[in-house]
Amino acid sequence: MFNEADVLRTTVILTFVLTLGLFAMEVPVALGLLLGGLMSSLALRLMIIDATALMQAARTTELSRREVSRFNRRSFLKRCSLYAAALTVGALNPYLSFVSVFLGLLMPRLAIVYHLLQGRIKRGT
């Protein structure tokens, strides 16, 4: 099986490989994909850090439902603000393609599908 570090590594590698491949054809598309992919990698890393911090806090102290909900909401809003910043820059900057920024933000989902398919192929199912 795979873990979050595998998904993060695959996302970064996939972002750079696709960006280098697209630089030859369309520079705004490549730059938009780079921005979206790096921002999604940053958001994924932030999610990993926040989840680890929550688990460590739950291990040492008793957390109420309200505290966990507040922590999760704050973490979610931080990630949403990163996504909003990337999409805003992609929409306002004439040197970036908005669609490629959006597709770059979906890069971790593509990495997860890749790892799921790779695991199924290895298991033979």
C-alpha atoms as an extended CHARMM CRD file, in Angstrom:
* protein
*
       125  EXT
         1         1  MET       CA              0.0000000000        0.0000000000        0.0000000000  PROA      1               0.0000000000
         2         2  PHE       CA              1.0880000000        3.5960000000       -0.2740000000  PROA      2               0.0000000000
         3         3  ASN       CA              1.1620000000        6.4570000000        2.2000000000  PROA      3               0.0000000000
         4         4  GLU       CA              0.9650000000       10.2300000000        2.0340000000  PROA      4               0.0000000000
         5         5  ALA       CA              4.7150000000       10.6420000000        1.4800000000  PROA      5               0.0000000000
         6         6  ASP       CA              4.4550000000        8.5180000000       -1.6700000000  PROA      6               0.0000000000
         7         7  VAL       CA              1.5910000000       10.6570000000       -2.9570000000  PROA      7               0.0000000000
         8         8  LEU       CA              3.4900000000       13.8630000000       -2.2050000000  PROA      8               0.0000000000
         9         9  ARG       CA              6.6440000000       12.6140000000       -3.9530000000  PROA      9               0.0000000000
        10        10  THR       CA              4.6730000000       11.4380000000       -6.9770000000  PROA      10              0.0000000000
        11        11  THR       CA              2.8310000000       14.7730000000       -7.1520000000  PROA      11              0.0000000000
        12        12  VAL       CA              6.0570000000       16.7640000000       -7.1850000000  PROA      12              0.0000000000
        13        13  ILE       CA              7.7080000000       14.4910000000       -9.7560000000  PROA      13              0.0000000000
        14        14  LEU       CA              4.6150000000       14.4990000000      -11.9630000000  PROA      14              0.0000000000
        15        15  THR       CA              4.3900000000       18.2810000000      -11.7630000000  PROA      15              0.0000000000
        16        16  PHE       CA              7.9900000000       18.7930000000      -12.8510000000  PROA      16              0.0000000000
        17        17  VAL       CA              7.8670000000       16.1730000000      -15.6120000000  PROA      17              0.0000000000
        18        18  LEU       CA              4.6550000000       17.5620000000      -17.1100000000  PROA      18              0.0000000000
        19        19  THR       CA              5.9370000000       21.1350000000      -16.7960000000  PROA      19              0.0000000000
        20        20  LEU       CA              9.1590000000       20.3080000000      -18.6080000000  PROA      20              0.0000000000
        21        21  GLY       CA              7.2030000000       18.5050000000      -21.3110000000  PROA      21              0.0000000000
        22        22  LEU       CA              4.8380000000       21.4310000000      -21.8090000000  PROA      22              0.0000000000
        23        23  PHE       CA              7.5330000000       24.1210000000      -21.9100000000  PROA      23              0.0000000000
        24        24  ALA       CA              8.2890000000       23.1660000000      -25.5020000000  PROA      24              0.0000000000
        25        25  MET       CA              4.6810000000       23.7090000000      -26.6050000000  PROA      25              0.0000000000
        26        26  GLU       CA              3.0460000000       26.4080000000      -24.4820000000  PROA      26              0.0000000000
        27        27  VAL       CA              4.8760000000       28.4160000000      -21.8230000000  PROA      27              0.0000000000
        28        28  PRO       CA              1.7320000000       29.8620000000      -20.1040000000  PROA      28              0.0000000000
        29        29  VAL       CA              0.2580000000       26.3720000000      -19.8020000000  PROA      29              0.0000000000
        30        30  ALA       CA              3.5090000000       25.0080000000      -18.3680000000  PROA      30              0.0000000000
        31        31  LEU       CA              3.8310000000       27.8600000000      -15.8710000000  PROA      31              0.0000000000
        32        32  GLY       CA              0.1990000000       27.4710000000      -14.8040000000  PROA      32              0.0000000000
        33        33  LEU       CA              0.6640000000       23.7470000000      -14.2920000000  PROA      33              0.0000000000
        34        34  LEU       CA              3.8190000000       24.4190000000      -12.2900000000  PROA      34              0.0000000000
        35        35  LEU       CA              2.0350000000       26.9360000000      -10.0630000000  PROA      35              0.0000000000
        36        36  GLY       CA             -0.9680000000       24.6760000000       -9.5100000000  PROA      36              0.0000000000
        37        37  GLY       CA              1.1190000000       21.5660000000       -8.9430000000  PROA      37              0.0000000000
        38        38  LEU       CA              3.4430000000       23.2160000000       -6.4520000000  PROA      38              0.0000000000
        39        39  MET       CA              0.5450000000       24.8360000000       -4.6200000000  PROA      39              0.0000000000
        40        40  SER       CA             -1.2820000000       21.5110000000       -4.3980000000  PROA      40              0.0000000000
        41        41  SER       CA              1.9150000000       19.8710000000       -3.1120000000  PROA      41              0.0000000000
        42        42  LEU       CA              2.2150000000       22.5910000000       -0.5030000000  PROA      42              0.0000000000
        43        43  ALA       CA             -1.4130000000       22.1080000000        0.5300000000  PROA      43              0.0000000000
        44        44  LEU       CA             -0.9330000000       18.3340000000        0.7210000000  PROA      44              0.0000000000
        45        45  ARG       CA              2.1750000000       18.7840000000        2.8680000000  PROA      45              0.0000000000
        46        46  LEU       CA              0.2570000000       21.1980000000        5.0980000000  PROA      46              0.0000000000
        47        47  MET       CA             -2.4930000000       18.6020000000        5.4850000000  PROA      47              0.0000000000
        48        48  ILE       CA              0.0940000000       15.9720000000        6.4780000000  PROA      48              0.0000000000
        49        49  ILE       CA              1.6410000000       18.3020000000        9.0490000000  PROA      49              0.0000000000
        50        50  ASP       CA             -1.7360000000       19.2780000000       10.5180000000  PROA      50              0.0000000000
        51        51  ALA       CA             -2.9340000000       15.6690000000       10.7320000000  PROA      51              0.0000000000
        52        52  THR       CA              0.2950000000       14.6370000000       12.4520000000  PROA      52              0.0000000000
        53        53  ALA       CA              0.0020000000       17.5070000000       14.9230000000  PROA      53              0.0000000000
        54        54  LEU       CA             -3.6110000000       16.5760000000       15.6980000000  PROA      54              0.0000000000
        55        55  MET       CA             -2.6780000000       12.9290000000       16.2630000000  PROA      55              0.0000000000
        56        56  GLN       CA              0.1830000000       13.8840000000       18.5810000000  PROA      56              0.0000000000
        57        57  ALA       CA             -2.0810000000       16.2580000000       20.5170000000  PROA      57              0.0000000000
        58        58  ALA       CA             -4.7150000000       13.5340000000       20.8330000000  PROA      58              0.0000000000
        59        59  ARG       CA             -2.0860000000       11.1160000000       22.1080000000  PROA      59              0.0000000000
        60        60  THR       CA             -0.9420000000       13.4270000000       24.9250000000  PROA      60              0.0000000000
        61        61  THR       CA             -4.1980000000       15.1130000000       26.0130000000  PROA      61              0.0000000000
        62        62  GLU       CA             -7.9060000000       14.4720000000       25.8840000000  PROA      62              0.0000000000
        63        63  LEU       CA             -9.4260000000       16.5240000000       23.0580000000  PROA      63              0.0000000000
        64        64  SER       CA            -13.0880000000       17.3890000000       22.9260000000  PROA      64              0.0000000000
        65        65  ARG       CA            -15.1390000000       17.1480000000       19.7840000000  PROA      65              0.0000000000
        66        66  ARG       CA            -15.2650000000       20.9270000000       19.6130000000  PROA      66              0.0000000000
        67        67  GLU       CA            -11.4860000000       21.2940000000       19.7760000000  PROA      67              0.0000000000
        68        68  VAL       CA            -10.9660000000       18.7110000000       17.0360000000  PROA      68              0.0000000000
        69        69  SER       CA            -13.6090000000       20.3700000000       14.8840000000  PROA      69              0.0000000000
        70        70  ARG       CA            -12.0050000000       23.7920000000       15.3710000000  PROA      70              0.0000000000
        71        71  PHE       CA             -8.5800000000       22.3910000000       14.5090000000  PROA      71              0.0000000000
        72        72  ASN       CA             -9.9020000000       20.6960000000       11.3640000000  PROA      72              0.0000000000
        73        73  ARG       CA            -11.8020000000       23.7970000000       10.2680000000  PROA      73              0.0000000000
        74        74  ARG       CA             -8.7210000000       25.9810000000       10.6900000000  PROA      74              0.0000000000
        75        75  SER       CA             -6.6170000000       23.5050000000        8.7150000000  PROA      75              0.0000000000
        76        76  PHE       CA             -9.2310000000       23.3250000000        5.9580000000  PROA      76              0.0000000000
        77        77  LEU       CA             -9.4190000000       27.1200000000        5.6780000000  PROA      77              0.0000000000
        78        78  LYS       CA             -5.6230000000       27.3770000000        5.3940000000  PROA      78              0.0000000000
        79        79  ARG       CA             -5.6300000000       24.9340000000        2.4970000000  PROA      79              0.0000000000
        80        80  CYS       CA             -8.5900000000       26.6410000000        0.8350000000  PROA      80              0.0000000000
        81        81  SER       CA             -6.8020000000       29.9850000000        1.0580000000  PROA      81              0.0000000000
        82        82  LEU       CA             -3.8060000000       28.4570000000       -0.7520000000  PROA      82              0.0000000000
        83        83  TYR       CA             -6.0970000000       27.1100000000       -3.4820000000  PROA      83              0.0000000000
        84        84  ALA       CA             -7.8730000000       30.4760000000       -3.7520000000  PROA      84              0.0000000000
        85        85  ALA       CA             -4.5660000000       32.3380000000       -4.0130000000  PROA      85              0.0000000000
        86        86  ALA       CA             -3.3500000000       30.0490000000       -6.8010000000  PROA      86              0.0000000000
        87        87  LEU       CA             -6.6160000000       30.3460000000       -8.7280000000  PROA      87              0.0000000000
        88        88  THR       CA             -6.6840000000       34.1300000000       -8.2870000000  PROA      88              0.0000000000
        89        89  VAL       CA             -3.1460000000       34.4710000000       -9.6070000000  PROA      89              0.0000000000
        90        90  GLY       CA             -4.0080000000       32.1510000000      -12.4810000000  PROA      90              0.0000000000
        91        91  ALA       CA             -7.0940000000       34.1910000000      -13.3630000000  PROA      91              0.0000000000
        92        92  LEU       CA             -5.4540000000       37.6190000000      -13.1180000000  PROA      92              0.0000000000
        93        93  ASN       CA             -2.0180000000       36.9310000000      -14.5940000000  PROA      93              0.0000000000
        94        94  PRO       CA             -1.9260000000       37.0470000000      -18.3990000000  PROA      94              0.0000000000
        95        95  TYR       CA              1.2190000000       34.8820000000      -18.4610000000  PROA      95              0.0000000000
        96        96  LEU       CA             -0.5430000000       31.9070000000      -16.8580000000  PROA      96              0.0000000000
        97        97  SER       CA             -3.3150000000       29.6650000000      -18.0820000000  PROA      97              0.0000000000
        98        98  PHE       CA             -6.1690000000       29.4590000000      -15.5660000000  PROA      98              0.0000000000
        99        99  VAL       CA             -7.2010000000       25.9940000000      -16.7390000000  PROA      99              0.0000000000
       100       100  SER       CA             -3.6900000000       24.6320000000      -16.3010000000  PROA      100             0.0000000000
       101       101  VAL       CA             -3.5140000000       26.1210000000      -12.7850000000  PROA      101             0.0000000000
       102       102  PHE       CA             -6.7740000000       24.3430000000      -11.9780000000  PROA      102             0.0000000000
       103       103  LEU       CA             -5.4760000000       21.0730000000      -13.4430000000  PROA      103             0.0000000000
       104       104  GLY       CA             -2.2590000000       21.4890000000      -11.4640000000  PROA      104             0.0000000000
       105       105  LEU       CA             -4.3080000000       21.7490000000       -8.2870000000  PROA      105             0.0000000000
       106       106  LEU       CA             -5.8140000000       18.3480000000       -9.1420000000  PROA      106             0.0000000000
       107       107  MET       CA             -2.3800000000       16.7270000000       -9.4160000000  PROA      107             0.0000000000
       108       108  PRO       CA             -2.5010000000       14.9010000000       -6.0140000000  PROA      108             0.0000000000
       109       109  ARG       CA             -5.7050000000       13.1820000000       -7.1350000000  PROA      109             0.0000000000
       110       110  LEU       CA             -3.8960000000       11.9740000000      -10.2270000000  PROA      110             0.0000000000
       111       111  ALA       CA             -1.0360000000       10.7000000000       -8.0600000000  PROA      111             0.0000000000
       112       112  ILE       CA             -3.5020000000        8.8030000000       -5.8510000000  PROA      112             0.0000000000
       113       113  VAL       CA             -5.1130000000        7.1650000000       -8.8860000000  PROA      113             0.0000000000
       114       114  TYR       CA             -1.6440000000        6.2650000000      -10.1710000000  PROA      114             0.0000000000
       115       115  HSD       CA             -0.7380000000        4.5780000000       -6.8750000000  PROA      115             0.0000000000
       116       116  LEU       CA             -4.0620000000        2.7500000000       -6.7250000000  PROA      116             0.0000000000
       117       117  LEU       CA             -3.5880000000        1.3810000000      -10.2360000000  PROA      117             0.0000000000
       118       118  GLN       CA              0.0240000000        0.4960000000       -9.5660000000  PROA      118             0.0000000000
       119       119  GLY       CA             -0.9980000000       -1.4260000000       -6.4430000000  PROA      119             0.0000000000
       120       120  ARG       CA             -3.6890000000       -3.3220000000       -8.3110000000  PROA      120             0.0000000000
       121       121  ILE       CA             -1.2740000000       -4.2420000000      -11.0810000000  PROA      121             0.0000000000
       122       122  LYS       CA              1.2960000000       -5.5080000000       -8.5380000000  PROA      122             0.0000000000
       123       123  ARG       CA             -1.3450000000       -7.5870000000       -6.7260000000  PROA      123             0.0000000000
       124       124  GLY       CA             -2.7660000000       -8.8730000000       -9.9960000000  PROA      124             0.0000000000
       125       125  THR       CA             -6.3550000000       -7.8350000000       -9.2820000000  PROA      125             0.0000000000
